[in-house]
């Protein structure tokens, strides 16, 4: 169930002994005893294996609602996950910040320029400082709407790509074909681009002086963004 293609795997006995010694279970296989899923794939020669696990104490298995994996980003291994039964705490909205990457979009800039012109015309008899304040209000309202629409489009594309990857994975599970593996890699690269753009946004919202031109997104920025979001949320 855990391997297709290549030679038989006889190197996992130490892992089995380790689990037996510490009373651990492979929670994915416990929840899905007959499901064929693989977390690592290679095109040449064609091989797929389930090499990545969540090992859980047998006394805690009732706290796990689901276990599985999804395509890993910038890795030839999938990311494995478990869902736990926990109490969810609702939270309010955080502080809104402009995603400055919109400034690279010609359509967005044209719309902002139009808002400025229309606002100056509408309030031409008012003082310049009032006109400027009204411009900022209208630009903010438009930017929030624009950001929501872009996020909706990005999320829709992300779901579509994830669904496509899952479909390809199902086909690979039944037929380890090099053409399917190539299509899997191509689709995965499209998904990686979405995650890379999202990580850049995390950098911006992290509001840190350590961001420099060309610096890659990292776990540091993602964790910093989570910390600031928790501080900004109103519950």
N, C-alpha and C positions, 0 to 999 in steps of 0.2 A: 504493500500500500504506500510505502514511503519512498519508493524509488522506481524509476523507469529508465531503461537503457543502461549501458555500461555493465560492469561486473558486479557480482553480489557484494554487498557491504558487510564485512565481518569485523569492522573496527568500532562498532558501537557497544560492545560488551562492557567496557569500562563505565560508560554512561549508565547502562542498566544496573551495574553493580553499585554505582554511586546512588542512584535513585532508591535502590533496595535498602542501602545502608541508612539513608536519612528519611525513609518513608515518604518519598516524593513521587508524584505521578505526572505524566505528560497529559496536561489538562485538555489539550486539543484532541488527542486520541481517545481520552476518556469520554468526552462529549460527542465525538464523531468517530465511533469505532470502525466504520466501514467506508469512510470518505477518503477518496484519493485527492490529495493536495500536495503541492511541492513549493518550497520556498527558495530554491536555487535551480537555475537552468543554464545549460550551455549548448551552443549551436553545433560546435565541431569538437569531438563527436557529440551527437545529440544525447544529452543526459539531463534528467530532472530528479531532484531529491528533496526531501523535507529534512533540512539540516538545522532548522531554528525552532526552538521550543520555549514554552513557558512551563517551568517545573513548579508544581504547587504541592504543599503539604497535603496529604490525604485528609487531614482533619479540616482543611479550609476549602475543600472542593465545592461544598455547598454554597460558598460565598461567590462563586464564579458563575455568571449567567451565560457567558459566551466566550469562545476563544477562536481565533482565526488569524488571517494575515491578509495584507494588501500590498500592492506593488511598492517596493522600496525606491527611494529617489537617490540617484547617483550611486547605486550599489547593485551588484548582481544578485543580492539576496532580497527577499521580500521582508517587509516589516511585520512582526508578529504582535498580536494584541490580545488582551483579555478584558472583558467587561465584568466589573464587580457590582454586587448589590450594595449601593450606598445611598445615603439620604442626600437628595439634591437641594441645594440652597439657592433660591431665586436671587437675582441681583438686578440692579437698575442699569441705566445707560451710563456710559463713561463720557469723558470729554471728547468732543469731536475735533479732529484735526484734518486739515486739507491734505490729501494725497498729492504731493507736488509732482508726481509723475504725470498727472493730467496736463501739466503745463507743456508737455512734449506732444500733446494731441492737438493738431491744427484745428479740428472742429471745436474742441473745448475753448481754445483761445479766441476763435471767431465769435462764439456765443458770449464770452465774457466781454469782449470789445463791444458787441452790440448792446449788452446790458448797460455798460458805462455810457455809451452814446444816448441810449433811450432815457436813462436816468437823468443825465445832464439836461436833456430836452424837457423832461417832465418837471424838473425842479429848477429851471433856469432862473427863476425870479428869487430863489433862496440863496442864502449865504454859502460860500464854497465849502465850509466845514460841514454843513448839513448835507450838501450834495455828496460829499465824500462818504459820510456815514451811511447815507441811503445806498450808495453804490456798494459798500461793503456788505450791508444787509442782504441786498438782492443777489450779490455774487455768492454769498454764503448759502442762501436758499437754493440757488441753482446748482452749486457745487455738491451739496448734500444729495439732491435729487440725481445728479449725474453720477455720483459715486455709487449710490444704491443701484442704479441701472447697470453700471459696469460690473459691480459685484454680482448682480443677478446673472448677467451674461457669463461671467467667469465661472460662477458656481454651476451653472447649467452645463457649460463645456466640460468642467471637471467631472461632473456626474456622468456625462456621456462617455468620456474617455475611460473612467473607472469601470463603467458597465461594459465597455468594449474589451478592456483588459480582462475582466472576469470571464467574458465569453470566450476569449482566446485561450485563457488558462484552462477552461473546461475542455476545450478542444485538444489542448496539449496533453491534458491528463489522460485522454483516450487515445491520442495519436501523436506521438513525439515526432513532429515534422519540422525540418529546418525552415521551411517557408513560414510556418506558424510562429516559430521562434523569432524570425526576422520581423514579422509584423508586430509581434509583442514588443520588441525593442523599439521600433519606430513609434508606436503609440505611447510607450512609456516616456520617450523623449519629449513628446508634446505635453505630457502631464508634468514632467520635470520643469518645463518652462513656466507653467502656471505657478508651481510652488516656489520657483526662484523669484518671480515677480512679487509674490505674496511676502516672501522673506525680506525683500527690499523694503516693503511697506512696514514690516515689523521694525526694521532698522530706523526708519524715519520716526515712527511713533515711540521708539525707545527713548528719543530725545537725549541722546548721549553725545558728548564731545569727542568720543573715540571714533566716530564714523569718519573715514577718510575716503577720498575718491578711489574707486576701484576695489575697496575692501569687500571681501565676500561675506554674505550673511553667515552667521554662526549660531551655535547654541547659546552663546552669551547674550546676543541681542534678543533672541526669542524669549529667554528666561527674564530678561530685563523688561521686555514689553509686558509679559504676564504680571510682573510685580507692579508696574506702574498702572496697569489696568485695574488690578485689585484695589490700589490706593484711590483711584479716581471714581470707582463705582459707588453709587448711592444705593443702599439696601433698605 
